[in-house]
Structure formats: structure tokens, C-alpha cells
Amino acid sequence: NADGTSSEGKDVYLLNGDAREFMLIMTEALEDKVTELTNPIDTLQRKHKLSADYTTGKMNLVSIRDGRKADRLSFFIHFEKNDGECTGELKGEAIIKSATLAEYRVSGDPCVLQFRFTAGSVTLNEQEGCGSRRGLRCSFNGSYPRKKEVKPKPVKAKPPVKK
């Protein structure tokens, strides 16, 4: 694979003596390993000062966007730890508690997740039961550096052609 890992698949053949040829009787497909992450909230507005993408590698993302109200942030989190042995994903809306703290807490959902922001990163702290959104031997806890936003360069207008 492009990322240096290998995938395995198998074709099983049977010798058909009467026809004097091998016949394919079973195919075990290659492992489908996702190598690039799609951010489902990428097109939402990024006007709030905390709205950004925070990443560590290709498959670890905390995406923060403007919420429906001024005191809220929409988010999408995806992580893979221990060489993909443990993954987690959560999408929702967090309430801004202070200039550097937001919290995901929804009635009827045992998952409580805190977001602590600094100028260059966000740190996630799983407060209560988010186990249904991640593997058993890992948590949402971790720190993610802020990804620099690449702004497209403005296209210069061509000067008019003189005749």
C-alpha cells in the first residue's frame, strides 16, 4: 500500500481433471484499509477563534467549527491509536464554558468530553463513559496541535491587452 503497510487476499483454485484446467472456487478480498480520512464538517463556517483542525498524523483529527449558537462549537473527532488496534469517533456540539474550555454533554448520553484550548492545540479529556464510541483499551484523551490553515492565494487579474 502507499502508506507502507501490506494487505493480503487469497484466490483458491481447484483442479478440474476432466476439463484439465484449474477453476477459481473462492476469492478472499484484500483487506480494505482506509488510508485517508474524510471530515464530514469541513464545509461548516470557521469564524470562531477556536474553529480549526487539530491533527496528529493522517488518521487523527479533531475538527472544530462554529456551532448553531454563539456559545457552541460543532466538532468531529476521529482517532486511531496503537497501529489501528483502537479507534474512536464522535460528532456533536460542545458548549463553550470559558475562553479556553468547552464541554460535550448531552441528556441521555453517558459520554462527557472536555476540550481545553491553548493558542496552538486542543487537549481532550474524557470525563465519563464514552466507551460506545471507541475501543475498550483506549480513550479520547490526548493532545492535538492546531493545523495551520492554508489560505488560497488570490488570483491576479490579467492586465487588458492593448490592440
Backbone bond lengths (Angstrom), bond angles and torsions (degrees), N, CA, C in turn:
res aa  C-N    CA-C-N  psi(-1)  N-CA   C-N-CA  omega(-1)  CA-C   N-CA-C  phi
1 N - - - 1.458 - - 1.518 109.35 -
2 A 1.322 116.32 163.11 1.460 121.80 -178.21 1.525 112.42 -61.93
3 D 1.341 117.80 -29.51 1.465 120.44 -178.16 1.525 113.29 -87.11
4 G 1.339 117.71 6.88 1.456 120.99 176.62 1.521 114.22 93.05
5 T 1.317 118.20 -8.52 1.459 120.50 177.77 1.528 109.38 -85.60
6 S 1.319 115.81 167.37 1.467 118.67 177.11 1.517 109.46 -119.77
7 S 1.318 115.67 150.34 1.453 122.66 176.02 1.522 107.74 -119.95
8 E 1.313 116.24 152.01 1.452 119.74 -176.34 1.518 110.43 -126.31
9 G 1.317 115.74 140.65 1.455 122.91 174.96 1.518 107.92 -144.43
10 K 1.320 117.23 163.67 1.456 119.81 -176.97 1.519 110.57 -139.20
11 D 1.343 115.26 144.40 1.458 123.14 169.35 1.521 106.36 -115.56
12 V 1.329 117.34 131.89 1.458 122.09 179.59 1.532 108.14 -112.24
13 Y 1.334 114.54 127.17 1.467 121.01 -178.95 1.520 109.68 -115.39
14 L 1.328 114.99 154.39 1.460 122.70 175.98 1.524 107.67 -126.76
15 L 1.323 115.92 137.73 1.457 119.66 178.19 1.523 109.24 -82.08
16 N 1.298 115.54 120.13 1.458 122.08 175.40 1.528 106.20 -95.72
17 G 1.345 116.43 100.56 1.469 121.98 -175.49 1.514 113.40 -62.42
18 D 1.351 117.50 -38.47 1.461 120.66 -178.81 1.528 111.11 -64.85
19 A 1.330 116.22 -41.33 1.474 120.13 -178.56 1.523 111.39 -87.34
20 R 1.341 116.73 -11.64 1.466 123.08 -178.65 1.531 111.99 57.18
21 E 1.337 113.62 47.17 1.471 119.09 177.09 1.521 109.99 -153.78
22 F 1.310 114.63 161.70 1.455 120.53 175.35 1.529 108.76 -88.16
23 M 1.336 115.18 142.80 1.465 120.74 177.92 1.527 108.63 -119.88
24 L 1.324 115.64 134.42 1.465 120.58 175.97 1.526 107.86 -73.76
25 I 1.348 116.88 121.43 1.462 119.28 -178.78 1.533 113.22 -112.91
26 M 1.346 117.25 -16.06 1.463 118.73 179.43 1.526 109.68 -159.90
27 T 1.333 115.51 141.30 1.465 121.38 174.52 1.514 108.33 -125.80
28 E 1.318 115.65 125.83 1.456 121.94 173.32 1.514 105.73 -102.95
29 A 1.325 116.33 111.70 1.464 121.68 -172.33 1.524 112.28 -64.26
30 L 1.325 114.79 157.98 1.457 120.68 174.14 1.516 109.51 -62.27
31 E 1.315 115.99 149.28 1.458 120.65 175.85 1.520 108.39 -63.89
32 D 1.311 116.66 129.39 1.462 120.18 177.79 1.517 108.56 -91.56
33 K 1.310 116.30 100.04 1.453 121.70 -179.80 1.523 108.11 -103.16
34 V 1.322 115.78 121.81 1.458 120.21 178.50 1.518 107.84 -70.94
35 T 1.329 116.86 125.52 1.464 120.16 -177.80 1.525 112.17 -111.33
36 E 1.317 116.91 -5.03 1.455 119.45 177.83 1.512 108.95 -141.90
37 L 1.318 115.96 136.68 1.452 122.97 -175.15 1.527 110.18 -93.67
38 T 1.330 116.86 138.63 1.461 122.00 175.17 1.519 108.18 -105.14
39 N 1.320 116.28 126.29 1.453 122.26 -179.04 1.530 109.16 -90.48
40 P 1.336 119.15 111.67 1.467 120.59 -176.13 1.526 114.55 -73.55
41 I 1.328 118.57 -12.19 1.472 119.45 179.72 1.530 111.92 -113.58
42 D 1.312 116.88 15.64 1.467 121.68 -175.46 1.524 113.60 -58.90
43 T 1.316 118.47 -29.46 1.462 120.84 -175.59 1.526 113.50 -87.86
44 L 1.332 118.36 -4.35 1.462 120.32 179.03 1.533 110.53 -73.18
45 Q 1.341 115.88 160.13 1.468 121.40 -176.23 1.516 112.65 -62.14
46 R 1.364 114.18 150.67 1.465 122.27 179.35 1.522 110.30 -129.26
47 K 1.312 117.87 53.58 1.463 120.42 -178.74 1.533 112.86 -91.34
48 H 1.324 117.60 -28.33 1.466 121.16 179.35 1.528 109.04 -66.56
49 K 1.334 117.39 145.12 1.474 120.53 -176.47 1.531 113.06 -63.39
50 L 1.327 118.72 -22.23 1.461 121.60 178.85 1.531 112.52 -90.07
51 S 1.333 116.91 -12.53 1.468 120.58 -178.77 1.522 110.25 -68.87
52 A 1.331 114.91 120.35 1.468 121.21 -178.39 1.517 108.07 -175.30
53 D 1.323 115.70 176.97 1.455 121.66 170.22 1.520 107.69 -104.41
54 Y 1.316 115.60 134.79 1.461 123.09 178.44 1.526 105.66 -119.67
55 T 1.332 117.92 122.39 1.458 119.73 -172.10 1.523 113.09 -138.04
56 T 1.318 114.32 154.63 1.464 122.93 165.25 1.524 105.00 -137.83
57 G 1.304 117.07 101.32 1.457 121.42 -178.13 1.517 112.27 80.38
58 K 1.333 115.39 178.17 1.460 121.18 -176.44 1.523 113.93 -72.00
59 M 1.323 117.82 -29.04 1.460 120.45 -172.01 1.529 114.05 -109.96
60 N 1.326 117.67 16.66 1.458 122.27 177.26 1.520 108.48 -127.35
61 L 1.326 116.42 113.70 1.461 120.85 -172.69 1.519 110.87 -142.35
62 V 1.328 115.26 133.62 1.457 122.52 165.95 1.520 104.51 -120.56
63 S 1.317 116.02 109.79 1.462 121.77 -177.91 1.522 108.26 -106.42
64 I 1.316 116.63 123.89 1.462 122.59 -178.78 1.528 108.23 -116.75
65 R 1.322 116.50 130.45 1.467 122.44 177.95 1.520 108.89 -133.23
66 D 1.332 115.89 167.50 1.462 121.75 178.57 1.529 109.52 -59.70
67 G 1.324 116.20 141.32 1.458 120.97 178.88 1.518 111.67 -88.92
68 R 1.329 115.42 -177.43 1.473 120.76 179.56 1.522 111.68 -69.20
69 K 1.333 116.37 -27.80 1.466 122.00 178.94 1.520 108.42 -125.33
70 A 1.319 117.31 164.83 1.466 122.46 -176.19 1.533 112.67 -62.94
71 D 1.346 117.90 -26.68 1.465 120.66 -177.65 1.534 112.62 -95.60
72 R 1.336 117.29 19.12 1.465 120.80 -177.18 1.524 111.87 -133.01
73 L 1.323 114.81 154.52 1.459 122.51 175.68 1.527 108.73 -129.37
74 S 1.317 116.94 131.97 1.461 120.86 172.11 1.526 107.03 -83.19
75 F 1.325 116.79 145.23 1.464 118.87 -179.68 1.522 111.18 -144.60
76 F 1.332 113.89 157.03 1.461 123.05 171.25 1.517 106.19 -138.98
77 I 1.328 116.27 128.28 1.466 121.81 179.90 1.524 108.34 -123.54
78 H 1.314 115.57 132.83 1.470 121.31 171.08 1.518 106.71 -140.00
79 F 1.339 116.53 131.27 1.465 119.18 175.90 1.515 110.13 -140.25
80 E 1.327 114.04 154.21 1.461 122.53 173.11 1.519 106.67 -134.22
81 K 1.321 116.11 122.11 1.464 121.99 -179.77 1.527 109.38 -119.99
82 N 1.325 116.18 163.23 1.468 123.18 176.53 1.526 111.69 53.86
83 D 1.333 116.17 52.16 1.474 122.17 178.93 1.518 112.64 55.71
84 G 1.326 116.83 39.54 1.460 121.31 177.33 1.515 114.74 83.69
85 E 1.345 117.67 0.40 1.466 121.12 179.37 1.523 111.36 -67.48
86 C 1.325 116.99 -27.10 1.457 120.87 -178.55 1.521 109.01 -132.06
87 T 1.318 116.02 123.18 1.460 120.31 179.00 1.513 109.62 -127.22
88 G 1.323 114.96 158.15 1.453 120.33 177.37 1.514 110.35 -151.69
89 E 1.333 114.81 152.32 1.459 119.16 179.83 1.519 108.88 -153.13
90 L 1.327 115.25 139.46 1.461 121.35 179.37 1.517 108.47 -152.75
91 K 1.317 115.58 135.78 1.469 121.90 177.36 1.519 106.65 -130.45
92 G 1.340 116.64 134.80 1.447 118.91 -178.94 1.510 112.34 -178.74
93 E 1.335 114.44 -158.02 1.458 121.36 -179.40 1.525 108.76 -132.14
94 A 1.323 115.85 129.75 1.466 121.90 -179.95 1.522 109.46 -106.57
95 I 1.318 115.72 147.80 1.467 121.62 177.32 1.523 108.30 -94.37
96 I 1.320 116.40 132.10 1.466 121.75 178.80 1.523 108.23 -75.69
97 K 1.338 116.13 119.97 1.470 122.09 -179.14 1.526 111.93 -94.68
98 S 1.340 116.97 -32.41 1.466 122.28 177.99 1.527 107.22 -156.50
99 A 1.329 116.65 -174.92 1.469 120.33 -178.22 1.529 112.33 -64.16
100 T 1.333 117.82 -21.51 1.465 120.74 -177.30 1.527 113.93 -124.77
101 L 1.338 118.15 6.83 1.455 121.09 -175.59 1.528 111.39 -134.83
102 A 1.338 115.35 132.59 1.468 122.10 172.64 1.519 107.09 -132.96
103 E 1.345 116.42 156.43 1.455 119.62 -176.32 1.522 110.87 -140.60
104 Y 1.328 114.71 133.48 1.462 121.50 172.81 1.510 107.30 -95.12
105 R 1.328 116.52 119.82 1.462 122.92 178.03 1.526 106.01 -154.96
106 V 1.331 116.50 119.96 1.458 121.53 -178.61 1.520 108.77 -125.44
107 S 1.319 116.28 136.29 1.459 121.04 178.72 1.528 110.46 -57.27
108 G 1.324 116.73 131.71 1.452 122.09 -179.91 1.519 114.55 86.55
109 D 1.319 117.22 -5.29 1.466 121.57 179.40 1.528 107.85 -112.92
110 P 1.338 118.41 122.34 1.466 119.59 -178.43 1.527 113.91 -70.87
111 C 1.331 117.83 -12.54 1.464 121.62 -176.72 1.531 111.12 -75.46
112 V 1.322 115.99 125.43 1.464 122.79 173.32 1.519 106.99 -128.33
113 L 1.335 115.94 123.76 1.458 121.76 -175.12 1.522 109.69 -131.31
114 Q 1.333 116.61 129.70 1.462 121.81 177.84 1.519 110.57 -102.57
115 F 1.332 115.02 142.48 1.458 123.70 175.83 1.522 107.02 -115.75
116 R 1.337 117.94 117.47 1.474 122.02 175.85 1.518 107.77 -109.88
117 F 1.329 115.36 122.18 1.454 121.68 -175.20 1.520 111.98 -104.58
118 T 1.333 115.56 140.74 1.463 122.27 167.28 1.525 105.14 -122.02
119 A 1.314 116.95 -178.30 1.462 119.95 -179.59 1.521 112.50 -61.59
120 G 1.340 117.43 -30.01 1.454 119.58 -175.03 1.516 116.82 -121.26
121 S 1.363 118.10 7.27 1.462 118.06 -178.07 1.526 111.76 -161.52
122 V 1.328 114.57 171.75 1.464 121.78 170.66 1.526 106.81 -130.63
123 T 1.330 115.91 138.83 1.453 122.06 177.06 1.524 107.88 -115.28
124 L 1.335 116.23 127.35 1.456 121.84 178.40 1.517 109.13 -96.90
125 N 1.328 115.72 138.66 1.450 121.28 178.04 1.525 108.06 -134.87
126 E 1.320 116.14 111.08 1.460 122.09 179.86 1.526 108.35 -75.56
127 Q 1.323 116.34 110.91 1.462 121.63 -177.27 1.529 112.22 -82.92
128 E 1.347 115.64 -42.42 1.457 120.29 -177.89 1.521 110.38 -147.15
129 G 1.305 117.16 154.11 1.441 132.73 174.97 1.507 122.85 0.19
130 C 1.330 118.87 71.57 1.463 121.59 173.83 1.527 111.02 -100.64
131 G 1.331 117.01 20.05 1.459 122.34 -174.18 1.514 115.55 -60.30
132 S 1.322 118.55 -25.14 1.461 119.79 -179.95 1.523 112.00 -75.28
133 R 1.325 118.07 -9.11 1.465 122.40 -179.48 1.525 112.98 -109.05
134 R 1.320 117.35 6.42 1.460 121.12 -177.38 1.519 109.63 -152.92
135 G 1.321 115.97 171.38 1.455 120.92 176.58 1.514 111.74 -69.42
136 L 1.327 116.11 165.01 1.465 121.38 -176.39 1.517 113.93 -69.61
137 R 1.312 118.09 -33.52 1.463 121.13 -172.27 1.524 113.53 -101.82
138 C 1.308 117.05 25.80 1.472 120.19 176.74 1.524 108.80 -151.46
139 S 1.311 116.16 171.77 1.463 120.64 -179.92 1.521 109.74 -140.17
140 F 1.321 115.28 173.56 1.456 121.01 177.05 1.527 111.84 -74.16
141 N 1.329 117.70 -11.53 1.464 121.79 -177.33 1.522 111.35 -55.68
142 G 1.325 116.04 135.10 1.454 120.55 177.49 1.508 111.07 161.84
143 S 1.308 115.23 166.86 1.454 121.74 179.80 1.530 108.81 -117.77
144 Y 1.311 116.31 137.84 1.461 122.70 -175.94 1.531 109.49 -129.51
145 P 1.330 118.47 122.19 1.468 120.44 178.08 1.526 111.25 -71.91
146 R 1.320 114.27 148.91 1.470 121.31 179.64 1.525 109.30 -71.67
147 K 1.320 115.95 131.78 1.459 121.89 178.57 1.527 108.35 -83.67
148 K 1.320 115.09 133.12 1.465 119.03 178.76 1.511 109.03 -67.40
149 E 1.325 115.18 132.63 1.458 120.57 -179.59 1.520 109.48 -80.78
150 V 1.311 115.56 126.72 1.461 120.67 178.15 1.514 107.70 -92.70
151 K 1.323 115.02 114.27 1.464 119.50 179.85 1.520 108.83 -93.96
152 P 1.333 116.30 133.33 1.462 118.59 179.72 1.521 110.73 -64.88
153 K 1.339 114.95 141.35 1.456 119.75 179.10 1.521 109.17 -75.21
154 P 1.327 116.93 138.62 1.467 118.40 178.42 1.527 110.60 -66.93
155 V 1.305 114.64 142.38 1.459 120.46 179.68 1.524 108.02 -82.59
156 K 1.317 115.16 125.60 1.466 119.33 179.98 1.515 109.42 -77.19
157 A 1.315 114.58 138.03 1.462 119.45 177.69 1.513 108.82 -75.02
158 K 1.311 115.39 138.97 1.463 120.01 179.09 1.524 108.47 -76.94
159 P 1.355 116.07 140.63 1.457 117.97 178.69 1.527 109.22 -66.57
160 P 1.327 116.71 150.93 1.469 119.09 -180.00 1.545 110.52 -63.99
161 V 1.302 114.37 144.90 1.460 121.10 179.95 1.529 108.32 -83.83
162 K 1.347 114.67 127.53 1.470 119.56 179.11 1.504 108.97 -86.73
163 K 1.318 115.59 140.52 1.460 120.01 179.34 1.497 110.66 -110.50
